[in-house]
Amino acid sequence: MVKTITSADFEALVKNATKPVILEFGADW
């Protein structure tokens, strides 16, 4: 899934998301 996210959204992901989700967004970036 490709999604435009704000820095605040990304910070929320860093705090709350699992590692697989972080890696998924990282691949998109």
PDBQT receptor file of N, H, CA, C and O in Angstrom, charges set to zero:
ATOM      1  N   MET A   1       0.848  -1.205   0.000  1.00  0.00    +0.000 N 
ATOM      2  CA  MET A   1       0.000   0.000   0.000  1.00  0.00    +0.000 C 
ATOM      3  C   MET A   1       0.876   1.243   0.000  1.00  0.00    +0.000 C 
ATOM      4  O   MET A   1       1.731   1.419   0.868  1.00  0.00    +0.000 OA
ATOM      5  N   VAL A   2       0.651   2.096  -0.978  1.00  0.00    +0.000 N 
ATOM      6  H   VAL A   2      -0.043   1.954  -1.684  1.00  0.00    +0.000 HD
ATOM      7  CA  VAL A   2       1.388   3.357  -1.055  1.00  0.00    +0.000 C 
ATOM      8  C   VAL A   2       0.477   4.465  -0.550  1.00  0.00    +0.000 C 
ATOM      9  O   VAL A   2      -0.653   4.611  -1.015  1.00  0.00    +0.000 OA
ATOM     10  N   LYS A   3       0.974   5.239   0.399  1.00  0.00    +0.000 N 
ATOM     11  H   LYS A   3       1.892   5.119   0.777  1.00  0.00    +0.000 HD
ATOM     12  CA  LYS A   3       0.159   6.269   1.045  1.00  0.00    +0.000 C 
ATOM     13  C   LYS A   3       1.043   7.454   1.384  1.00  0.00    +0.000 C 
ATOM     14  O   LYS A   3       2.178   7.289   1.831  1.00  0.00    +0.000 OA
ATOM     15  N   THR A   4       0.514   8.649   1.167  1.00  0.00    +0.000 N 
ATOM     16  H   THR A   4      -0.408   8.783   0.804  1.00  0.00    +0.000 HD
ATOM     17  CA  THR A   4       1.227   9.844   1.605  1.00  0.00    +0.000 C 
ATOM     18  C   THR A   4       0.927  10.070   3.080  1.00  0.00    +0.000 C 
ATOM     19  O   THR A   4      -0.235  10.150   3.480  1.00  0.00    +0.000 OA
ATOM     20  N   ILE A   5       1.977  10.171   3.883  1.00  0.00    +0.000 N 
ATOM     21  H   ILE A   5       2.920  10.105   3.558  1.00  0.00    +0.000 HD
ATOM     22  CA  ILE A   5       1.794  10.364   5.323  1.00  0.00    +0.000 C 
ATOM     23  C   ILE A   5       2.554  11.589   5.785  1.00  0.00    +0.000 C 
ATOM     24  O   ILE A   5       3.593  11.939   5.224  1.00  0.00    +0.000 OA
ATOM     25  N   THR A   6       2.031  12.238   6.813  1.00  0.00    +0.000 N 
ATOM     26  H   THR A   6       1.187  11.953   7.268  1.00  0.00    +0.000 HD
ATOM     27  CA  THR A   6       2.714  13.390   7.387  1.00  0.00    +0.000 C 
ATOM     28  C   THR A   6       3.751  12.923   8.393  1.00  0.00    +0.000 C 
ATOM     29  O   THR A   6       3.745  11.761   8.801  1.00  0.00    +0.000 OA
ATOM     30  N   SER A   7       4.628  13.808   8.790  1.00  0.00    +0.000 N 
ATOM     31  H   SER A   7       4.633  14.751   8.458  1.00  0.00    +0.000 HD
ATOM     32  CA  SER A   7       5.639  13.455   9.789  1.00  0.00    +0.000 C 
ATOM     33  C   SER A   7       4.973  13.034  11.100  1.00  0.00    +0.000 C 
ATOM     34  O   SER A   7       5.472  12.144  11.788  1.00  0.00    +0.000 OA
ATOM     35  N   ALA A   8       3.861  13.661  11.446  1.00  0.00    +0.000 N 
ATOM     36  H   ALA A   8       3.456  14.385  10.887  1.00  0.00    +0.000 HD
ATOM     37  CA  ALA A   8       3.132  13.286  12.661  1.00  0.00    +0.000 C 
ATOM     38  C   ALA A   8       2.587  11.865  12.553  1.00  0.00    +0.000 C 
ATOM     39  O   ALA A   8       2.658  11.091  13.508  1.00  0.00    +0.000 OA
ATOM     40  N   ASP A   9       2.039  11.525  11.373  1.00  0.00    +0.000 N 
ATOM     41  H   ASP A   9       1.982  12.153  10.598  1.00  0.00    +0.000 HD
ATOM     42  CA  ASP A   9       1.572  10.160  11.142  1.00  0.00    +0.000 C 
ATOM     43  C   ASP A   9       2.719   9.171  11.280  1.00  0.00    +0.000 C 
ATOM     44  O   ASP A   9       2.567   8.109  11.883  1.00  0.00    +0.000 OA
ATOM     45  N   PHE A  10       3.874   9.531  10.713  1.00  0.00    +0.000 N 
ATOM     46  H   PHE A  10       3.998  10.394  10.223  1.00  0.00    +0.000 HD
ATOM     47  CA  PHE A  10       5.025   8.639  10.773  1.00  0.00    +0.000 C 
ATOM     48  C   PHE A  10       5.506   8.454  12.208  1.00  0.00    +0.000 C 
ATOM     49  O   PHE A  10       5.868   7.347  12.606  1.00  0.00    +0.000 OA
ATOM     50  N   GLU A  11       5.512   9.532  12.979  1.00  0.00    +0.000 N 
ATOM     51  H   GLU A  11       5.219  10.431  12.656  1.00  0.00    +0.000 HD
ATOM     52  CA  GLU A  11       5.898   9.435  14.391  1.00  0.00    +0.000 C 
ATOM     53  C   GLU A  11       4.957   8.508  15.151  1.00  0.00    +0.000 C 
ATOM     54  O   GLU A  11       5.393   7.721  15.991  1.00  0.00    +0.000 OA
ATOM     55  N   ALA A  12       3.657   8.607  14.851  1.00  0.00    +0.000 N 
ATOM     56  H   ALA A  12       3.303   9.246  14.169  1.00  0.00    +0.000 HD
ATOM     57  CA  ALA A  12       2.687   7.711  15.476  1.00  0.00    +0.000 C 
ATOM     58  C   ALA A  12       2.976   6.255  15.115  1.00  0.00    +0.000 C 
ATOM     59  O   ALA A  12       2.874   5.365  15.961  1.00  0.00    +0.000 OA
ATOM     60  N   LEU A  13       3.336   6.021  13.857  1.00  0.00    +0.000 N 
ATOM     61  H   LEU A  13       3.419   6.744  13.170  1.00  0.00    +0.000 HD
ATOM     62  CA  LEU A  13       3.693   4.667  13.437  1.00  0.00    +0.000 C 
ATOM     63  C   LEU A  13       4.916   4.161  14.181  1.00  0.00    +0.000 C 
ATOM     64  O   LEU A  13       4.944   3.019  14.642  1.00  0.00    +0.000 OA
ATOM     65  N   VAL A  14       5.925   5.011  14.297  1.00  0.00    +0.000 N 
ATOM     66  H   VAL A  14       5.903   5.938  13.923  1.00  0.00    +0.000 HD
ATOM     67  CA  VAL A  14       7.151   4.631  14.998  1.00  0.00    +0.000 C 
ATOM     68  C   VAL A  14       6.842   4.249  16.444  1.00  0.00    +0.000 C 
ATOM     69  O   VAL A  14       7.403   3.289  16.973  1.00  0.00    +0.000 OA
ATOM     70  N   LYS A  15       5.954   5.001  17.075  1.00  0.00    +0.000 N 
ATOM     71  H   LYS A  15       5.498   5.781  16.646  1.00  0.00    +0.000 HD
ATOM     72  CA  LYS A  15       5.618   4.735  18.472  1.00  0.00    +0.000 C 
ATOM     73  C   LYS A  15       4.743   3.492  18.620  1.00  0.00    +0.000 C 
ATOM     74  O   LYS A  15       4.919   2.728  19.569  1.00  0.00    +0.000 OA
ATOM     75  N   ASN A  16       3.808   3.278  17.702  1.00  0.00    +0.000 N 
ATOM     76  H   ASN A  16       3.665   3.898  16.931  1.00  0.00    +0.000 HD
ATOM     77  CA  ASN A  16       2.741   2.302  17.923  1.00  0.00    +0.000 C 
ATOM     78  C   ASN A  16       2.767   1.080  17.009  1.00  0.00    +0.000 C 
ATOM     79  O   ASN A  16       2.255   0.023  17.379  1.00  0.00    +0.000 OA
ATOM     80  N   ALA A  17       3.351   1.212  15.830  1.00  0.00    +0.000 N 
ATOM     81  H   ALA A  17       3.766   2.071  15.530  1.00  0.00    +0.000 HD
ATOM     82  CA  ALA A  17       3.244   0.143  14.842  1.00  0.00    +0.000 C 
ATOM     83  C   ALA A  17       4.230  -0.986  15.105  1.00  0.00    +0.000 C 
ATOM     84  O   ALA A  17       5.218  -0.821  15.820  1.00  0.00    +0.000 OA
ATOM     85  N   THR A  18       3.938  -2.130  14.513  1.00  0.00    +0.000 N 
ATOM     86  H   THR A  18       3.135  -2.265  13.932  1.00  0.00    +0.000 HD
ATOM     87  CA  THR A  18       4.851  -3.263  14.584  1.00  0.00    +0.000 C 
ATOM     88  C   THR A  18       5.974  -3.088  13.572  1.00  0.00    +0.000 C 
ATOM     89  O   THR A  18       5.847  -2.293  12.641  1.00  0.00    +0.000 OA
ATOM     90  N   LYS A  19       7.063  -3.816  13.742  1.00  0.00    +0.000 N 
ATOM     91  H   LYS A  19       7.166  -4.462  14.499  1.00  0.00    +0.000 HD
ATOM     92  CA  LYS A  19       8.192  -3.718  12.826  1.00  0.00    +0.000 C 
ATOM     93  C   LYS A  19       7.811  -4.001  11.366  1.00  0.00    +0.000 C 
ATOM     94  O   LYS A  19       8.278  -3.278  10.486  1.00  0.00    +0.000 OA
ATOM     95  N   PRO A  20       6.990  -5.011  11.066  1.00  0.00    +0.000 N 
ATOM     96  CA  PRO A  20       6.601  -5.232   9.665  1.00  0.00    +0.000 C 
ATOM     97  C   PRO A  20       5.954  -4.003   9.020  1.00  0.00    +0.000 C 
ATOM     98  O   PRO A  20       6.178  -3.737   7.839  1.00  0.00    +0.000 OA
ATOM     99  N   VAL A  21       5.157  -3.257   9.782  1.00  0.00    +0.000 N 
ATOM    100  H   VAL A  21       4.975  -3.474  10.741  1.00  0.00    +0.000 HD
ATOM    101  CA  VAL A  21       4.537  -2.049   9.235  1.00  0.00    +0.000 C 
ATOM    102  C   VAL A  21       5.591  -0.988   8.962  1.00  0.00    +0.000 C 
ATOM    103  O   VAL A  21       5.558  -0.332   7.921  1.00  0.00    +0.000 OA
ATOM    104  N   ILE A  22       6.521  -0.816   9.884  1.00  0.00    +0.000 N 
ATOM    105  H   ILE A  22       6.548  -1.349  10.730  1.00  0.00    +0.000 HD
ATOM    106  CA  ILE A  22       7.626   0.129   9.693  1.00  0.00    +0.000 C 
ATOM    107  C   ILE A  22       8.399  -0.216   8.426  1.00  0.00    +0.000 C 
ATOM    108  O   ILE A  22       8.712   0.666   7.627  1.00  0.00    +0.000 OA
ATOM    109  N   LEU A  23       8.701  -1.480   8.247  1.00  0.00    +0.000 N 
ATOM    110  H   LEU A  23       8.447  -2.196   8.896  1.00  0.00    +0.000 HD
ATOM    111  CA  LEU A  23       9.443  -1.912   7.066  1.00  0.00    +0.000 C 
ATOM    112  C   LEU A  23       8.638  -1.671   5.797  1.00  0.00    +0.000 C 
ATOM    113  O   LEU A  23       9.200  -1.319   4.759  1.00  0.00    +0.000 OA
ATOM    114  N   GLU A  24       7.315  -1.861   5.877  1.00  0.00    +0.000 N 
ATOM    115  H   GLU A  24       6.859  -2.147   6.720  1.00  0.00    +0.000 HD
ATOM    116  CA  GLU A  24       6.460  -1.643   4.710  1.00  0.00    +0.000 C 
ATOM    117  C   GLU A  24       6.502  -0.183   4.282  1.00  0.00    +0.000 C 
ATOM    118  O   GLU A  24       6.676   0.115   3.100  1.00  0.00    +0.000 OA
ATOM    119  N   PHE A  25       6.342   0.729   5.238  1.00  0.00    +0.000 N 
ATOM    120  H   PHE A  25       6.201   0.487   6.198  1.00  0.00    +0.000 HD
ATOM    121  CA  PHE A  25       6.426   2.147   4.915  1.00  0.00    +0.000 C 
ATOM    122  C   PHE A  25       7.828   2.530   4.478  1.00  0.00    +0.000 C 
ATOM    123  O   PHE A  25       7.997   3.340   3.566  1.00  0.00    +0.000 OA
ATOM    124  N   GLY A  26       8.824   1.959   5.117  1.00  0.00    +0.000 N 
ATOM    125  H   GLY A  26       8.686   1.301   5.857  1.00  0.00    +0.000 HD
ATOM    126  CA  GLY A  26      10.210   2.241   4.751  1.00  0.00    +0.000 C 
ATOM    127  C   GLY A  26      10.493   1.874   3.302  1.00  0.00    +0.000 C 
ATOM    128  O   GLY A  26      11.225   2.580   2.607  1.00  0.00    +0.000 OA
ATOM    129  N   ALA A  27       9.909   0.762   2.846  1.00  0.00    +0.000 N 
ATOM    130  H   ALA A  27       9.315   0.189   3.411  1.00  0.00    +0.000 HD
ATOM    131  CA  ALA A  27      10.094   0.345   1.460  1.00  0.00    +0.000 C 
ATOM    132  C   ALA A  27       9.455   1.357   0.507  1.00  0.00    +0.000 C 
ATOM    133  O   ALA A  27       9.980   1.625  -0.574  1.00  0.00    +0.000 OA
ATOM    134  N   ASP A  28       8.311   1.917   0.924  1.00  0.00    +0.000 N 
ATOM    135  H   ASP A  28       7.884   1.699   1.802  1.00  0.00    +0.000 HD
ATOM    136  CA  ASP A  28       7.638   2.915   0.098  1.00  0.00    +0.000 C 
ATOM    137  C   ASP A  28       8.429   4.218   0.040  1.00  0.00    +0.000 C 
ATOM    138  O   ASP A  28       8.420   4.910  -0.978  1.00  0.00    +0.000 OA
ATOM    139  N   TRP A  29       9.111   4.548   1.133  1.00  0.00    +0.000 N 
ATOM    140  H   TRP A  29       9.118   3.986   1.960  1.00  0.00    +0.000 HD
ATOM    141  CA  TRP A  29       9.918   5.754   1.156  1.00  0.00    +0.000 C 
ATOM    142  C   TRP A  29      11.199   5.516   0.374  1.00  0.00    +0.000 C 
ATOM    143  O   TRP A  29      12.032   6.416   0.267  1.00  0.00    +0.000 OA
TER     144      TRP A  29
